[in-house]
Amino acid sequence: MDPNSKRKKESPPETSRSSPFPDEVLERILGLLKSNKDRSSVSLVCKDWYNAESWSRTHVFIGNCYSVSPEIVARRFPKIRSVTLKGKPRFSDFNLVPRNWGADIQSWLVVFASKYPFLEELRLKRMTVTDESLEFLALNFPDFKALSLLSCDGFSTDGLAAIATHCKNLTELDIQENGIDDKSGNWLSCFPENFSSLEVLNFANLNSDVNFDALEKLVSRCKSLKVLDTVEDKGLEAVGSNCPLLEELRVFPADPFDEEIIRGVTEAGFVAVSYGCRRLHYVLYFCRQMTNAAVATIVQNCPNFTHFRLCIMNPGQPDYMTNEPMDEAFGAVVKTCSKLQRLSVSGLLTDLTFVYIGRYAKNLETLSVAFAAAVTGDAMCAGRLSKVEET
């Protein structure tokens, strides 16, 4: 008797490693997974799932641009349409990284142009981006739709002009906290006359004079605009007249430390937006003057605020028309906006503000006290309040 025959009989039958699902079905199922972590876990199940996950993934997040090469990414994921890429370490925000440290986007764009000509979104953080790279991006990806640059450096408004000129399908342009060479605001005039697809526009950290004629023409064409960061009442009036779908508004000061500044927004711009943009639910608004009556009008027009962050930059500033505290303004906010989750108060306040908050702001989670004076907060008591911020 063959001594190995018994061992052969006792051995379990060899199982197939093939997936029980057709490839098309598996890819459709995996396409429903949005979490990068979940998709990575799925790819470890078996070789078939690994391959299906590779072919069905359309977005990739890379937390360190030096952790993998663009060539490897392109081989692993051949159908990517959206890329989020981070470069320099976080302490580069504090000027603790030497010049020419690296994290240049150009080598990635060259590979993407070859492998992902259908790329639609690029979101960069702490990367080096030159004007040449932005022009390369604009010219080599005909379906490009969304560009987000956060804490990047190396480019100027000339690069933004290239994006505006050549990206015919652009829906989002988000430029925040970048080390940008701000040459002029004329780049806004580079959007073609028939361009109308923009939904998100944020250029808050640019300090040059805005071309308001170009901005007004742009927002009048882009009827789906939902998020806009801009400055001055004239620009806000254009938004109120032309952007009925606007849902989020962030208005930052051109120079928060210049107390002699004449330009900037007032209550008039805010009120104008509230009349034309009734879907508004998020606002962060820096200004140097405000009135109780204006805020009451704003929340009556837009009662669905979940985030109302009003920052009157002159500490202890009262209602400049009546010289009264700003208690009734924030009282109107919490009485009218039942969905309010975050509130930033500022200006001259008394305990009455906090009485109103405790009585009416039942869903409030975060309260920020900025640029405020004559505040004790002794009367404050809000049901779900979990965080109070003071500056």
C-alpha positions as CSV (number, residue, x, y, z in Angstrom):
1,M,0.0,0.0,0.0
2,D,1.3,3.4,-0.9
3,P,2.0,5.2,2.4
4,N,1.1,8.4,0.7
5,S,-2.3,7.3,-0.4
6,K,-3.9,7.8,3.0
7,R,-2.4,11.3,3.3
8,K,-3.8,12.1,-0.1
9,K,-7.3,11.0,0.9
10,E,-7.2,13.0,4.1
11,S,-6.1,16.2,2.3
12,P,-9.0,18.6,1.8
13,P,-10.0,19.3,-1.8
14,E,-8.4,22.3,-3.4
15,T,-10.8,25.2,-3.5
16,S,-11.1,27.7,-6.2
17,R,-9.9,31.2,-5.5
18,S,-12.1,32.8,-8.1
19,S,-14.7,35.3,-7.0
20,P,-18.3,33.9,-7.3
21,F,-19.4,37.3,-8.8
22,P,-18.9,38.3,-12.4
23,D,-16.3,41.1,-12.7
24,E,-18.9,43.6,-13.8
25,V,-21.1,42.9,-10.8
26,L,-18.1,43.0,-8.4
27,E,-16.9,46.3,-9.8
28,R,-20.4,47.8,-9.5
29,I,-20.6,46.7,-5.8
30,L,-17.1,48.1,-5.0
31,G,-18.1,51.3,-6.7
32,L,-20.5,52.0,-3.9
33,L,-17.7,52.0,-1.3
34,K,-16.6,55.6,-0.8
35,S,-14.3,55.2,2.2
36,N,-10.6,54.8,1.2
37,K,-10.1,52.6,4.3
38,D,-12.9,50.3,3.3
39,R,-11.7,50.0,-0.3
40,S,-8.2,49.2,0.9
41,S,-9.6,46.5,3.2
42,V,-11.6,45.0,0.3
43,S,-8.5,44.8,-1.9
44,L,-6.9,42.4,0.7
45,V,-9.6,39.8,0.5
46,C,-8.3,38.0,-2.6
47,K,-6.6,38.6,-5.9
48,D,-9.9,39.0,-7.8
49,W,-11.1,41.6,-5.4
50,Y,-7.7,43.3,-5.5
51,N,-8.0,43.6,-9.3
52,A,-11.6,44.6,-9.2
53,E,-10.9,47.3,-6.6
54,S,-8.0,48.6,-8.8
55,W,-10.2,48.9,-11.9
56,S,-13.2,50.4,-10.2
57,R,-11.4,53.1,-8.1
58,T,-11.8,56.6,-9.4
59,H,-10.3,58.6,-6.5
60,V,-7.0,58.2,-4.7
61,F,-5.7,60.0,-1.5
62,I,-2.0,60.2,-1.0
63,G,-1.0,61.5,2.4
64,N,2.7,61.9,1.5
65,C,3.9,62.6,-2.0
66,Y,7.1,60.8,-1.3
67,S,5.5,57.6,-0.1
68,V,4.8,56.3,-3.6
69,S,5.7,57.3,-7.1
70,P,3.1,58.5,-9.6
71,E,4.1,55.6,-11.9
72,I,3.2,53.1,-9.3
73,V,-0.1,54.9,-8.6
74,A,-0.9,54.8,-12.3
75,R,-0.2,51.1,-12.6
76,R,-2.2,50.2,-9.5
77,F,-5.2,52.4,-10.4
78,P,-5.8,52.9,-14.1
79,K,-9.1,54.8,-14.0
80,I,-8.5,57.6,-11.5
81,R,-10.4,60.8,-12.1
82,S,-9.8,62.6,-8.7
83,V,-6.5,62.9,-6.8
84,T,-5.8,64.3,-3.3
85,L,-2.1,64.8,-2.7
86,K,-0.2,66.2,0.3
87,G,3.4,67.2,0.2
88,K,5.4,69.0,2.9
89,P,5.1,68.2,6.6
90,R,2.7,70.2,8.7
91,F,5.5,72.2,10.4
92,S,6.2,73.9,7.0
93,D,3.2,76.1,7.9
94,F,5.5,77.7,10.5
95,N,8.4,78.3,8.1
96,L,10.4,75.4,9.6
97,V,11.1,73.8,6.2
98,P,13.9,75.1,4.1
99,R,13.4,76.6,0.7
100,N,13.4,74.2,-2.2
101,W,12.5,71.4,0.1
102,G,10.6,69.6,-2.7
103,A,7.1,68.3,-3.1
104,D,6.8,69.7,-6.7
105,I,3.6,68.7,-8.5
106,Q,5.1,68.8,-12.0
107,S,6.4,65.2,-12.1
108,W,3.0,63.9,-11.0
109,L,1.2,66.0,-13.7
110,V,3.5,64.6,-16.4
111,V,2.5,61.0,-15.5
112,F,-1.1,61.9,-15.1
113,A,-1.3,63.5,-18.5
114,S,-0.1,60.2,-20.0
115,K,-2.1,57.9,-17.9
116,Y,-5.1,60.0,-16.7
117,P,-6.0,62.4,-19.5
118,F,-9.6,62.1,-18.2
119,L,-8.6,63.6,-14.8
120,E,-11.3,65.8,-13.4
121,E,-10.2,66.8,-9.8
122,L,-6.9,67.7,-8.2
123,R,-6.7,68.7,-4.5
124,L,-3.2,69.7,-3.3
125,K,-2.0,70.6,0.2
126,R,1.5,71.9,1.0
127,M,2.8,71.2,-2.5
128,T,5.0,73.4,-4.7
129,V,3.0,74.5,-7.7
130,T,4.4,76.8,-10.4
131,D,2.6,78.8,-13.0
132,E,4.1,76.5,-15.6
133,S,2.5,73.5,-13.8
134,L,-0.9,75.3,-13.7
135,E,-0.7,76.0,-17.4
136,F,0.3,72.4,-18.1
137,L,-2.7,71.2,-16.0
138,A,-5.1,73.6,-17.9
139,L,-3.9,72.5,-21.3
140,N,-3.6,68.7,-20.9
141,F,-6.8,67.7,-19.1
142,P,-9.8,68.7,-21.3
143,D,-12.4,67.4,-18.8
144,F,-10.8,69.1,-15.7
145,K,-13.4,70.4,-13.3
146,A,-12.0,71.1,-9.8
147,L,-8.8,72.6,-8.4
148,S,-8.1,73.1,-4.7
149,L,-4.8,74.5,-3.5
150,L,-4.3,74.7,0.3
151,S,-1.0,76.0,1.8
152,C,0.8,75.6,-1.5
153,D,3.4,77.9,-2.9
154,G,5.4,78.8,-6.0
155,F,2.7,80.2,-8.3
156,S,1.1,83.6,-9.1
157,T,-2.1,85.0,-10.4
158,D,-0.7,84.3,-13.9
159,G,-1.2,80.6,-13.2
160,L,-4.8,81.2,-12.1
161,A,-5.3,83.1,-15.4
162,A,-4.2,80.0,-17.3
163,I,-6.8,77.9,-15.4
164,A,-9.5,80.4,-16.0
165,T,-8.7,80.7,-19.7
166,H,-8.4,77.0,-20.6
167,C,-10.5,74.9,-18.1
168,K,-13.8,75.2,-19.9
169,N,-15.7,72.8,-17.5
170,L,-14.4,74.2,-14.2
171,T,-16.9,73.9,-11.4
172,E,-14.6,74.6,-8.4
173,L,-11.6,76.9,-7.8
174,D,-10.6,76.9,-4.2
175,I,-7.4,78.9,-3.3
176,Q,-6.7,79.1,0.4
177,E,-3.7,80.1,2.6
178,N,-1.2,79.9,-0.2
179,G,2.1,81.6,-0.7
180,I,1.0,83.2,-3.9
181,D,2.6,86.1,-5.9
182,D,-0.5,88.3,-6.1
183,K,0.2,90.3,-9.2
184,S,-3.3,91.6,-9.9
185,G,-7.0,90.8,-9.8
186,N,-7.4,90.8,-13.6
187,W,-7.2,87.0,-13.8
188,L,-11.0,87.0,-13.2
189,S,-11.5,88.5,-16.6
190,C,-9.8,85.5,-18.2
191,F,-12.9,83.3,-17.9
192,P,-14.5,83.0,-21.3
193,E,-17.7,85.0,-22.0
194,N,-19.7,81.7,-22.4
195,F,-18.3,80.1,-19.2
196,S,-21.1,79.3,-16.8
197,S,-20.2,76.0,-14.9
198,L,-18.6,77.4,-11.7
199,E,-20.2,76.3,-8.4
200,V,-17.4,77.0,-5.9
201,L,-15.1,80.1,-6.0
202,N,-12.7,80.9,-3.2
203,F,-9.8,83.3,-3.5
204,A,-9.9,84.7,0.1
205,N,-6.2,85.1,0.6
206,L,-5.6,87.3,-2.5
207,N,-5.0,90.9,-1.5
208,S,-4.9,92.7,-4.9
209,D,-7.8,94.8,-6.0
210,V,-10.6,92.6,-7.3
211,N,-11.9,93.3,-10.9
212,F,-15.5,93.7,-9.8
213,D,-16.8,94.2,-13.3
214,A,-15.3,90.8,-14.2
215,L,-16.6,89.3,-11.0
216,E,-20.1,90.6,-11.5
217,K,-20.1,89.2,-15.1
218,L,-18.8,85.8,-13.8
219,V,-21.4,85.3,-11.1
220,S,-24.2,86.5,-13.3
221,R,-23.4,83.6,-15.7
222,C,-22.8,80.9,-13.1
223,K,-26.3,80.3,-11.9
224,S,-25.3,77.2,-9.9
225,L,-22.7,79.0,-7.8
226,K,-23.0,77.7,-4.2
227,V,-19.9,78.8,-2.3
228,L,-18.2,82.1,-2.8
229,D,-15.5,83.9,-0.9
230,T,-15.2,87.6,-2.0
231,V,-14.8,91.1,-0.6
232,E,-16.6,94.5,-0.7
233,D,-20.3,95.2,-0.8
234,K,-20.3,95.6,-4.6
235,G,-19.3,92.0,-5.1
236,L,-21.8,90.8,-2.6
237,E,-24.6,92.7,-4.3
238,A,-23.7,91.0,-7.5
239,V,-23.9,87.6,-5.7
240,G,-27.3,88.4,-4.3
241,S,-28.6,89.4,-7.7
242,N,-27.2,86.4,-9.6
243,C,-26.6,83.4,-7.3
244,P,-29.9,82.1,-6.0
245,L,-28.4,78.6,-5.2
246,L,-25.7,80.0,-3.0
247,E,-25.5,77.9,0.2
248,E,-22.2,78.9,1.8
249,L,-20.6,82.3,2.1
250,R,-17.2,83.1,3.5
251,V,-16.0,86.8,3.5
252,F,-12.6,87.5,4.9
253,P,-10.9,90.9,5.4
254,A,-8.3,92.1,2.9
255,D,-6.1,93.2,5.8
256,P,-7.4,92.3,9.3
257,F,-4.7,94.4,11.0
258,D,-5.2,97.6,9.1
259,E,-7.6,99.7,11.2
260,E,-7.5,102.6,8.8
261,I,-8.8,100.5,5.9
262,I,-11.7,102.1,4.0
263,R,-12.6,99.2,1.7
264,G,-14.4,96.1,2.9
265,V,-17.8,94.8,3.5
266,T,-20.6,96.2,5.7
267,E,-24.1,95.1,6.7
268,A,-25.3,96.2,3.3
269,G,-23.5,93.5,1.4
270,F,-24.7,90.8,3.8
271,V,-28.3,92.0,3.6
272,A,-28.1,92.0,-0.2
273,V,-27.0,88.4,-0.2
274,S,-29.7,87.3,2.2
275,Y,-32.4,88.7,-0.1
276,G,-31.2,86.9,-3.2
277,C,-29.7,83.7,-1.7
278,R,-32.5,82.2,0.4
279,R,-30.8,78.8,0.6
280,L,-27.9,80.2,2.6
281,H,-27.1,78.0,5.6
282,Y,-23.4,78.7,6.4
283,V,-21.8,82.0,6.8
284,L,-18.4,83.3,8.0
285,Y,-18.5,87.1,7.7
286,F,-15.7,89.5,8.8
287,C,-16.7,93.1,8.8
288,R,-16.0,96.4,10.7
289,Q,-19.6,97.5,11.3
290,M,-23.0,95.9,11.8
291,T,-26.5,96.7,13.1
292,N,-29.0,94.7,15.1
293,A,-31.7,95.5,12.4
294,A,-29.5,94.2,9.6
295,V,-28.9,90.8,11.3
296,A,-32.6,90.5,12.1
297,T,-33.4,91.0,8.4
298,I,-30.7,88.5,7.3
299,V,-32.0,85.6,9.5
300,Q,-35.6,86.4,8.5
301,N,-34.6,86.0,4.9
302,C,-32.4,82.9,5.6
303,P,-33.8,81.0,8.6
304,N,-32.0,77.7,7.9
305,F,-28.6,78.8,9.1
306,T,-26.7,75.9,10.8
307,H,-23.5,78.0,11.1
308,F,-23.7,81.7,11.7
309,R,-20.2,83.2,12.3
310,L,-20.3,87.0,12.5
311,C,-16.9,88.6,13.3
312,I,-17.1,92.4,13.9
313,M,-13.4,93.1,14.0
314,N,-13.4,96.2,16.1
315,P,-13.5,94.8,19.6
316,G,-16.5,95.9,21.6
317,Q,-18.1,97.5,18.6
318,P,-21.8,98.4,19.2
319,D,-24.6,98.8,16.7
320,Y,-23.0,101.7,14.8
321,M,-26.4,103.3,14.0
322,T,-27.9,103.2,17.5
323,N,-24.9,102.7,19.7
324,E,-26.7,99.9,21.5
325,P,-25.1,96.5,22.3
326,M,-25.4,93.7,19.7
327,D,-27.6,91.6,22.0
328,E,-30.7,91.8,19.8
329,A,-28.8,90.8,16.7
330,F,-27.7,87.5,18.1
331,G,-31.0,87.1,19.9
332,A,-32.7,87.2,16.5
333,V,-30.3,84.6,15.2
334,V,-31.0,82.0,17.9
335,K,-34.8,82.7,18.0
336,T,-35.1,82.3,14.2
337,C,-32.6,79.7,13.2
338,S,-33.8,76.5,15.0
339,K,-31.2,74.3,13.2
340,L,-28.2,76.4,14.4
341,Q,-25.2,74.3,15.4
342,R,-22.4,76.8,15.5
343,L,-22.5,80.5,16.5
344,S,-19.8,83.1,16.6
345,V,-20.7,86.3,18.5
346,S,-18.8,89.6,18.5
347,G,-19.2,93.3,19.1
348,L,-20.5,94.9,22.3
349,L,-22.5,92.3,24.2
350,T,-24.2,92.0,27.6
351,D,-25.5,88.9,29.5
352,L,-28.7,89.3,27.6
353,T,-27.0,87.7,24.6
354,F,-26.3,84.6,26.6
355,V,-29.8,84.5,28.1
356,Y,-31.1,84.3,24.5
357,I,-28.6,81.6,23.7
358,G,-29.6,79.5,26.7
359,R,-33.3,79.9,26.1
360,Y,-33.5,79.4,22.3
361,A,-30.3,77.7,21.0
362,K,-31.3,74.1,21.8
363,N,-29.2,72.5,19.0
364,L,-26.2,74.7,19.5
365,E,-22.9,72.7,19.7
366,T,-20.1,75.3,19.4
367,L,-20.1,78.9,20.6
368,S,-17.2,81.2,19.7
369,V,-16.7,84.5,21.5
370,A,-14.5,86.7,19.3
371,F,-13.9,90.5,19.3
372,A,-16.4,90.8,22.1
373,A,-16.4,93.2,25.1
374,A,-18.4,93.5,28.3
375,V,-19.1,89.8,28.4
376,T,-19.4,87.7,31.6
377,G,-21.4,84.8,30.3
378,D,-22.9,84.1,33.7
379,A,-26.3,83.6,32.1
380,M,-25.2,81.2,29.5
381,C,-26.9,77.7,29.5
382,A,-27.4,75.9,26.2
383,G,-28.7,72.4,26.1
384,R,-26.3,70.6,23.7
385,L,-23.5,73.1,23.9
386,S,-20.2,71.1,24.1
387,K,-17.6,73.6,23.1
388,V,-16.9,77.3,23.9
389,E,-14.1,79.1,22.1
390,E,-12.7,82.4,23.2
391,T,-10.2,84.6,21.4
